[in-house]
């Protein structure tokens, strides 16, 4: 079952894309977008090295991140809502 990949209202997809556009390496930008899109198929890719379940959740403003993907020098923090089938970036 596919999950929807969403951004909270205050951390919109537009804001994510704006920060992503600041990365000068186009290949790295595409790699980050591919990794985020793959989360819809498998939000917990335990078999992949860059995935990590955080020992204690990270609180960022009013958001909570329980998982992390490492892509080069960048990290994508996210949480998974299994009941609603949503991955919150």
Secondary structure, DSSP 8 states (H G I E B T S, - for coil): ---EEE--GGG-HHHHHHHHHT-S-HHHHHHHHHHHHHTTT-S--TTSTTEEEEEEEEEETTEEEEEEEEETTEEEEEEEETTTTEEE-
